[in-house]
Protein backbone atom coordinates (compact mmCIF):
# COMPACT_ATOMS: atom_id res chain seq x y z
CA UNK A 1 0.00 0.00 0.00
CA UNK A 2 1.35 3.42 -0.96
CA UNK A 3 1.61 5.87 1.90
CA UNK A 4 0.75 9.45 1.19
CA UNK A 5 1.62 12.62 3.01
CA UNK A 6 -0.37 15.81 3.09
CA UNK A 7 2.14 17.99 1.22
CA UNK A 8 1.81 17.56 -2.54
CA UNK A 9 4.91 17.42 -4.77
CA UNK A 10 6.46 20.85 -5.22
CA UNK A 11 7.67 22.28 -8.49
CA UNK A 12 11.32 21.39 -8.97
CA UNK A 13 12.11 24.31 -11.26
CA UNK A 14 10.64 27.00 -9.00
CA UNK A 15 13.05 29.87 -8.45
CA UNK A 16 14.94 29.82 -5.19
CA UNK A 17 13.79 32.26 -2.50
CA UNK A 18 15.61 33.51 0.53
CA UNK A 19 13.86 32.60 3.78
CA UNK A 20 15.09 34.06 7.01
CA UNK A 21 13.64 32.84 10.29
CA UNK A 22 14.56 31.05 13.48
CA UNK A 23 12.94 27.75 14.31
CA UNK A 24 12.70 26.15 17.73
CA UNK A 25 14.81 22.98 17.87
CA UNK A 26 11.77 20.69 18.06
CA UNK A 27 10.17 22.25 14.98
CA UNK A 28 13.44 22.16 13.04
CA UNK A 29 13.80 18.45 13.83
CA UNK A 30 10.21 17.77 12.77
CA UNK A 31 10.75 19.59 9.47
CA UNK A 32 13.87 17.50 8.85
CA UNK A 33 11.82 14.35 9.49
CA UNK A 34 9.13 15.62 7.11
CA UNK A 35 11.75 16.22 4.42
CA UNK A 36 12.73 12.54 4.69
CA UNK A 37 9.06 11.47 4.39
CA UNK A 38 8.60 13.82 1.44
CA UNK A 39 11.58 12.26 -0.38
CA UNK A 40 10.25 8.76 0.28
CA UNK A 41 6.73 9.67 -0.88
CA UNK A 42 7.67 11.70 -3.98
CA UNK A 43 11.00 10.21 -5.05
CA UNK A 44 13.07 13.39 -4.75
CA UNK A 45 14.38 15.60 -1.99
CA UNK A 46 13.06 19.05 -1.19
CA UNK A 47 15.03 21.95 0.24
CA UNK A 48 13.83 23.41 3.52
CA UNK A 49 12.71 26.79 2.08
CA UNK A 50 10.61 25.04 -0.58
CA UNK A 51 9.13 22.73 2.05
CA UNK A 52 8.18 25.65 4.29
CA UNK A 53 6.71 27.52 1.31
CA UNK A 54 4.61 24.48 0.35
CA UNK A 55 3.36 24.00 3.90
CA UNK A 56 2.37 27.67 4.19
CA UNK A 57 0.65 27.61 0.77
CA UNK A 58 -1.37 24.53 1.71
CA UNK A 59 -2.22 25.96 5.10
CA UNK A 60 -3.57 29.16 3.53
CA UNK A 61 -5.45 27.19 0.86
CA UNK A 62 -7.13 25.08 3.56
CA UNK A 63 -8.14 28.03 5.78
CA UNK A 64 -11.80 28.57 4.90
CA UNK A 65 -12.10 31.98 6.57
CA UNK A 66 -9.00 33.22 4.73
CA UNK A 67 -10.23 31.82 1.40
CA UNK A 68 -13.68 33.39 1.87
CA UNK A 69 -12.03 36.73 2.58
CA UNK A 70 -9.81 36.37 -0.51
CA UNK A 71 -12.83 35.61 -2.72
CA UNK A 72 -14.77 38.58 -1.35
CA UNK A 73 -11.90 40.87 -2.31
CA UNK A 74 -11.46 42.35 1.16
CA UNK A 75 -7.75 42.33 1.74
CA UNK A 76 -6.45 42.15 5.27
CA UNK A 77 -4.46 45.16 6.42
CA UNK A 78 -0.79 44.48 7.15
CA UNK A 79 0.17 43.89 10.77
CA UNK A 80 1.58 46.89 12.68
CA UNK A 81 5.25 47.39 11.87
CA UNK A 82 5.07 45.51 8.55
CA UNK A 83 6.66 47.12 5.49
CA UNK A 84 4.20 49.56 3.96
CA UNK A 85 2.01 49.72 7.08
CA UNK A 86 0.84 53.13 8.19
CA UNK A 87 2.97 55.64 6.28
N, C-alpha and C positions, 0 to 999 in steps of 0.2 A: 504494500500500500504506500502510495506517495504521500509524504508529509508536506503540508503547505504552511507557510508563515504568512502573517498579515501583510507585510510589506511586499508590494509587487516589484517585479524587476525594474530597475532604473535604467535610463538611457545611458549607454556606455560612452557616447560621443558628446555628452553634455559638456559645455565649457566649465572649467574649474572655477570655483568661487572661494574667496578667502572667508573663513569662518573664525571668529575670535570670541571664545568664551571659556570659562572655567567650569569644569564638571566635578561634582563630588566623586570621590574614589569609587563608591558603590555604583553610581550611574555609569562612570567610565568603564568599569569592569563589565557591567551588563551590556553596554553597547558593543564592547569587544566580543562578548559571547554571541550577540545578535549578528555581528558581522560573520562569524563562523557559520551560524545557521543559514544566513543569507547565501553564503557561498555554496553550502551543501544543497540548498533548495533550488538555486538558480544556475549553478554551474560556473560561476565566476565571482571573484571577490569584488567588494565595494569599498571605496575609501570612506573614512569617517564623515567628512563633510557631506558627501553625497547621501550617505545613510541618514544623517540628521535632517538634511533637506527633504528626503523622501518621507521620513516619519512626520515632519511638520506639515508637509503638503497633505498627507493622508489624514492627519488629525484635523486640519482645517476643513477638508472635504467632508469629513464625517460629523462635523459640528453643525447640527440642524439650525440652531439659532443664528450662527454666523452665516450659513448659506442663505437663510431666509433674508437676513439683512443685506447680503450681497445682491440677491435678486431684486430686492426692493429699491436698490440704488442709494440707500442711505449709508454713506461711508462713516465709519467710526472716526472720531477725532483722535489725533496722535496723543499718546500719553504725555503728561507734563515733562519737559526736559528733552523730549525727542527732537531730532533735527527738524526744523521747519515749524515747530510748535510755538504759537504765540509770539509773533514778531513784534 
